[in-house]
């Protein structure tokens, strides 16, 4: 009986010891604090409050800081030891600033209105290199020929197929758009075959994209501005889309076109190797993410990195891998502060650009 009484007396103390563990000295300094709505509506302060809001809002704030570090490094003078890269004859891969910024994105970004944000970056020379998929190339040109429309995610595939409508998420593209693309692209493929045979031109995906960018001659196009501003666009899987379909059909009509992906690999890796500093901004995963990261392995890692995607890492995919995995491979430097934002890029990328590239551009542009 006495032991039972003793247990009743000590049980609350055990619970108290378990619940009220004393806090030790810690190094956390940033207090959780959201936006103060009593000060009215101020979008700059609202977005600025994200970094202390928590969860992905805080991660977004860290991404803003990371991109601004790229831009701050970019405007610093190139070290004299590196020089001005005056012996590089290829203007597209010539070192242009103290921080070479690689932008990567999947095809859905160009299918969506994010294309206009990408165009802003390329038109104003705010990035130095692009890596994208075949769809990321052709969707830009197709939009110059005919529009894409907003639909919804629930549209029935069989009904759309019967109507000649293609769905990308909640966007829809009439199949006629691709017919217009074929009518535009086929003569250009003829020109490439002729130039290859007559002049010995060695075509690569980036040189094909440059040619198409000049041919479209439309300032609404991302790749028009890439061609005008000597910004290389690499797409090692250029045949994996509508443009590949055109090349397939064209190979029966006018065979002989050869596309060299190795030369492009050399151009991309060379840009990374000779970069004074390197920054990566990558929307999505798969080929475009790894291609940029692997190029930066050649320089023992990028100095800055921001990934925006919704992929998880539990399945071992590179798409979902956190930046620290890239550190283990030497694709990001050990002392870097890379950031992965787990979010839909269509939501957050325009805001990220507004808080970084756009502020930098408009603050430094003549009034």
C-alpha positions, -999 to 999 in steps of 0.1 A, spaced: 0 0 0 28 24 9 45 18 -25 12 27 -43 10 60 -25 46 67 -33 39 61 -70 9 84 -69 31 111 -54 59 108 -79 40 103 -111 32 140 -116 68 149 -111 78 124 -138 53 140 -161 65 175 -152 101 165 -159 90 151 -193 69 180 -203 89 210 -189 124 202 -203 144 233 -197 156 252 -228 193 254 -233 211 283 -248 204 285 -286 215 306 -315 181 313 -331 177 350 -337 150 355 -363 115 358 -346 85 345 -366 67 376 -378 42 380 -406 30 411 -424 15 439 -403 -18 446 -421 -24 477 -399 1 496 -421 -20 492 -451 -13 475 -484 24 476 -493 34 447 -516 71 453 -511 68 450 -474 44 420 -477 69 401 -498 97 412 -476 79 396 -446 80 362 -462 115 355 -448 102 355 -412 68 340 -420 80 304 -420 77 273 -442 81 279 -479 76 317 -475 109 317 -456 125 295 -482 113 320 -508 129 349 -489 162 330 -488 159 324 -526 155 362 -530 187 367 -510 205 341 -530 196 356 -564 206 391 -551 240 376 -542 244 365 -578 235 400 -591 258 417 -566 287 395 -576 278 401 -613 284 438 -612 318 435 -595 348 438 -618 362 406 -633 395 398 -616 425 409 -636 439 374 -633 411 362 -655 411 390 -680 384 399 -705 383 366 -723 395 385 -754 408 353 -771 374 337 -772 360 339 -807 326 324 -799 306 355 -787 279 333 -772 302 316 -746 325 346 -740 328 356 -703 306 387 -700 306 395 -663 319 385 -629 291 360 -624 278 338 -652 241 330 -646 226 298 -659 188 297 -663 171 263 -668 134 256 -672 111 228 -684 87 231 -714 56 240 -693 72 272 -683 72 284 -720 37 270 -724 25 292 -696 28 329 -691 61 324 -674 75 327 -709 71 365 -707 91 366 -675 119 346 -692 117 369 -722 123 399 -699 155 383 -685 168 374 -719 159 407 -736 177 427 -709 208 404 -707 201 394 -671 211 358 -677 240 344 -697 230 309 -707 197 289 -710 191 252 -708 157 239 -717 138 211 -733 125 207 -768 91 219 -757 107 249 -740 120 259 -775 91 251 -798 63 265 -775 80 299 -778 80 299 -816 45 284 -818 31 313 -796 45 337 -822 24 319 -848 -8 313 -829 -21 317 -793 -23 292 -764 -56 294 -744 -65 289 -707 -88 259 -701 -90 238 -670 -75 206 -656 -108 186 -658 -113 188 -696 -118 152 -709 -89 140 -730 -110 119 -754 -132 148 -762 -103 171 -768 -86 146 -790 -117 144 -812 -117 182 -814 -80 185 -823 -71 202 -790 -40 194 -769 -40 200 -731 -11 210 -710 -24 211 -674 -51 238 -676 -38 252 -708 -50 242 -743 -34 244 -777 -52 239 -810 -36 212 -831 -36 237 -860 -9 256 -841 15 228 -847 5 227 -884 15 263 -886 47 255 -869 54 228 -894 47 251 -923 72 276 -908 99 251 -897 102 229 -928 118 255 -951 143 263 -924 152 226 -921 157 226 -959 181 256 -955 200 238 -928 205 207 -950 217 229 -979 241 249 -957 255 216 -942 261 202 -977 274 234 -994 293 251 -966 301 222 -942 281 238 -914 281 216 -883 246 221 -867 242 217 -830 209 222 -810 221 257 -798 229 268 -834 196 255 -847 178 275 -819 198 306 -828 188 302 -865 152 298 -855 154 328 -832 167 350 -860 142 336 -885 111 342 -863 122 379 -862 96 386 -835 104 406 -803 78 386 -784 101 355 -787 125 345 -760 149 330 -786 147 361 -809 163 380 -780 187 352 -772 200 353 -807 202 391 -807 220 392 -774 244 363 -780 229 342 -752 233 305 -760 203 282 -756 212 245 -750 187 217 -755 205 183 -757 171 166 -762 159 189 -790 143 160 -809 120 152 -779 90 172 -790 72 188 -820 105 200 -835 117 164 -834 85 154 -851 93 179 -879 128 166 -882 115 130 -884 91 139 -913 117 161 -929 142 132 -929 120 114 -955 115 145 -976 151 158 -975 174 135 -956 209 143 -944 206 167 -915 231 159 -888 229 174 -853 260 173 -831 252 174 -794 289 169 -783 299 204 -796 271 219 -775 283 200 -744 318 215 -750 303 250 -753 282 247 -721 310 231 -700 335 257 -713 312 285 -701 311 270 -666 348 263 -665 359 298 -673 332 316 -652 346 339 -626 316 330 -604 286 309 -613 249 311 -604 221 286 -612 184 293 -613 165 262 -623 127 259 -627 117 222 -626 138 191 -628 149 163 -651 174 169 -679 176 207 -676 185 206 -639 211 179 -642 226 194 -674 233 227 -657 245 212 -625 268 188 -643 284 216 -663 291 233 -630 308 201 -617 336 210 -643 345 240 -621 341 222 -588 306 236 -582 284 267 -586 288 295 -562 251 302 -560 220 281 -567 182 284 -565 160 254 -574 122 258 -577 102 226 -581 76 204 -564 95 171 -567 104 151 -535 137 134 -529 125 102 -512 126 83 -545 162 92 -552 154 113 -583 177 141 -593 146 162 -600 136 162 -564 171 161 -549 179 189 -524 209 212 -532 230 194 -506 230 163 -527 245 183 -555 272 195 -530 282 159 -525 288 155 -563 308 188 -565 281 205 -585 276 232 -559 305 245 -538 308 233 -502 306 268 -488 276 280 -509 242 288 -495 219 271 -521 181 272 -518 153 249 -529 118 264 -530 91 237 -530 65 255 -550 48 258 -584 71 281 -604 42 297 -621 32 311 -587 66 322 -573 90 328 -602 75 362 -613 76 374 -577 112 362 -574 122 381 -605 103 412 -593 123 411 -560 157 405 -577 163 408 -614 137 435 -621 147 456 -591 183 454 -602 175 462 -638 152 492 -632 173 507 -605 204 506 -628 186 517 -660 187 554 -670 155 572 -661 
